Amino acid sequence: MKKEFEALTLTPEYFELLMEQVKDKFLTKNKLSVLPKNYQFFGYGNYNPDLASLKRDLEEISTEFVNGKYLYDKIRLLQIGRPTIKLNTFYTTLLLIYLDYTSSISFIESQEIEHDKKKDQLVLSKQYANSSDLYFLSYYFGEFHTIIKGRTVISQNRKKIHHTFLYRNQDGSIDEIYSDGSITRGRDTIHTRCKTIIDNKLYDGDSEIFYVGQVELSHLNFIIGNYVSFNLHTNTVSGRVILEKCESEADMMQKSSTDTIPAYIAQEIRNSVIETPHSIAKTHLVISKKSPYSSIYAKLPGSYVISFETDEESNPDPLKFKILSTNYKLISQSENVYVEEDKIELLNKGTIIRFRFVLSGVASIDQADIYIKSVFLKNELSGHEGVFSGIDNENRLISGKVSVAFIPVEN
């Protein structure tokens, strides 16, 4: 796995060295003794796509279109005396991968060139590295049901983002996976679109949206948002991501060297992920493992009265609500009680219904998990019992039995 490289600005001497190596690699790879004419070599204009060209070689690395004239235009800039030649991220990445370099600095330092000219290039590279780069620790809930800690660098005047995801193995070794992308700043948000390199080819990676308000990024200690990506198992995933600012690159490297996750991060993102397995559903019964029980779920719409019974002298007030048949929205029918959060699940092959509520308003119970056998959906009579646990409005832990009265929606 190799990473995508940042844009590279070269002195004329180093650009010439780079292109000489590209030409040598092209001749060797395509078993040629002489370079074709410029239009065929670079792959533009009236070139023959069936014959060897640098464009074709680079498109074997990339999953995107390669503009054959891009590098030719850079050659023209060199010929007219441009003092520096800048390659963007995309073509820097393609050329360095093409030449089997692991980093831009390895290319620079490996050249046999006069000391002063190498020094000029190193100074130029440092200048364009931009001391205003921002360094973060990144956190998200990922593979192996654990929180993944990584490194994130925002650079090039807040236009580029580079992620390094750190996967820690049982033997103590660390696998690094890289993802690079561009940043678009909205009025209150930043959007990132990243690519990653797999088997020496660039593929679309994750997309992220962060809310930042109208604040300069360097003033934010935390940047919080959501991502959509694919994981190591090529399943589509989405979830919450938090970036925590570091004082410097050295600070980021030191803090990322441990696998310790701060509590203020863990409680925010632990188990915060949606994973969609890679499968093709030919019928609605195989969308997921829950699909065969959708016929039971379809019986949920109706009116409910759930009564609570505890060992205390007084019991919480009954909870009244209805579930709509159109979109399965749950609506409170208890006076002055608002349902802040609700979750409805079918467990044990559809035999148990789990209701989870967070309530506000004039409610004698604040939170409750309720378990009832789903057989009551087939029987309109009251008297079906279940169990619950929760927190009452005096912050006491309570538990006990429930009974449910259910009136289904009339067809």
ZIHU-V610437 format. One record per residue. RES is the residue in one small letter. SS is DSSP state (~ for helix, > for strand, _ for the rest). OMEGA is omega as a letter, one per 20 degrees, with the letter a starting at -180 (NA if undefined). Layout:
RES_SS_OMEGA, RES_SS_OMEGA
This chain:
m___r, k___a, k___r, e___a, f___r, e___r, a___a, l_>_r, t_>_a, l_>_r, t_>_r, p_~_a, e_~_a, y_~_r, f_~_r, e_~_r, l_~_r, l_~_a, m_~_r, e_~_r, q_~_r, v_~_a, k_~_r, d_~_r, k_~_r, f_~_a, l_~_a, t_~_a, k_~_a, n___r, k___r, l___r, s___a, v___r, l___r, p___r, k___a, n_~_a, y_~_r, q_~_a, f_~_a, f_~_r, g___r, y___r, g___a, n___a, y___a, n___a, p___r, d___r, l___a, a___r, s___r, l_~_r, k_~_a, r_~_r, d_~_a, l_~_r, e_~_r, e_~_r, i_~_a, s_>_r, t___a, e___r, f___r, v___r, n___a, g___a, k_~_a, y_~_a, l_~_r, y_~_r, d_~_r, k_~_r, i_~_r, r_~_r, l_~_r, l_~_a, q_~_a, i___r, g___r, r___a, p___r, t_>_r, i_>_a, k_>_r, l_>_r, n___a, t_~_a, f_~_a, y_~_r, t_~_a, t_~_a, l_~_a, l_~_a, l_~_r, i_~_r, y_~_a, l___r, d___r, y___r, t___r, s___r, s_~_a, i_~_r, s_~_r, f_~_a, i_~_a, e_~_a, s___a, q___r, e___a, i___a, e___a, h_~_a, d_~_a, k_~_r, k_~_r, k_~_r, d_~_a, q_~_r, l_~_r, v_~_r, l_~_a, s_~_r, k_~_r, q_~_a, y_~_r, a_~_r, n___a, s___r, s___r, d___r, l_>_a, y_>_a, f_>_q, l_>_r, s_>_a, y_>_r, y_>_r, f_>_a, g_>_a, e_~_r, f_~_r, h_~_r, t_>_r, i_>_r, i_>_r, k_>_a, g_>_r, r_>_r, t_>_r, v_>_r, i_>_a, s_>_r, q___r, n___r, r___a, k___a, k_>_r, i_>_r, h_>_r, h_>_r, t_>_a, f_>_a, l_>_r, y_>_a, r_>_a, n___a, q___a, d___r, g___r, s___a, i_>_r, d_>_r, e_>_r, i_>_a, y_>_r, s_>_a, d_>_a, g_>_r, s_>_a, i_>_r, t_>_a, r_>_r, g___a, r___a, d___a, t_>_r, i_>_a, h_>_r, t_>_r, r_>_a, c_>_r, k_>_r, t_>_a, i_>_r, i_>_a, d___r, n___r, k_>_r, l_>_r, y_>_r, d_>_r, g_>_a, d_>_r, s_>_a, e_>_r, i_>_r, f_>_r, y_>_a, v___a, g___r, q___a, v___r, e___a, l_~_a, s_~_a, h_~_a, l___r, n___r, f_>_r, i_>_a, i_>_r, g_>_a, n_>_a, y_>_r, v_>_a, s_>_r, f_>_a, n___a, l___a, h___a, t___r, n___r, t_>_a, v_>_r, s_>_a, g_>_a, r_>_r, v_>_r, i_>_r, l_>_r, e_>_a, k_>_r, c_>_a, e___a, s___r, e_~_r, a_~_r, d_~_r, m_~_a, m_~_a, q_~_a, k_~_r, s_~_a, s___r, t___r, d___a, t___r, i___r, p___a, a_~_a, y_~_r, i_~_a, a_~_a, q_~_a, e_~_a, i_~_r, r___a, n___r, s___a, v_>_r, i_>_a, e_>_r, t_>_a, p___r, h___r, s___r, i___a, a___r, k___r, t___a, h_~_a, l_~_a, v_~_r, i___r, s___r, k___r, k___a, s_~_a, p_~_a, y_~_a, s_~_r, s_~_r, i_~_r, y_~_a, a___a, k___a, l___a, p___r, g_>_a, s_>_a, y_>_r, v_>_a, i_>_a, s_>_a, f_>_r, e_>_r, t___r, d___r, e___r, e___r, s___a, n___r, p___r, d___r, p___r, l_>_a, k_>_r, f_>_r, k_>_r, i_>_a, l___a, s___a, t___a, n___r, y___r, k___r, l_>_a, i_>_r, s_>_r, q___r, s___a, e___r, n___r, v_>_a, y_>_r, v_>_r, e_>_a, e_>_r, d_>_r, k_>_r, i_>_a, e_>_r, l_>_a, l_>_r, n___r, k___r, g___a, t___a, i_>_r, i_>_r, r_>_r, f_>_r, r_>_a, f_>_r, v_>_a, l_>_r, s_>_a, g_>_a, v___a, a___r, s___r, i_>_a, d_>_a, q_>_r, a_>_r, d_>_a, i_>_r, y_>_a, i_>_r, k_>_a, s_~_a, v_~_a, f_~_r, l_~_a, k_~_a, n___a, e___a, l___r, s___r, g___r, h_>_a, e_>_r, g_>_r, v_>_r, f_>_r, s_>_a, g_>_r, i_>_r, d_>_a, n___r, e___r, n___r, r___r, l_>_a, i_>_r, s_>_r, g_>_a, k_>_r, v_>_r, s_>_a, v_>_r, a_>_a, f_>_r, i_>_a, p_>_r, v___r, e___r, n___NA
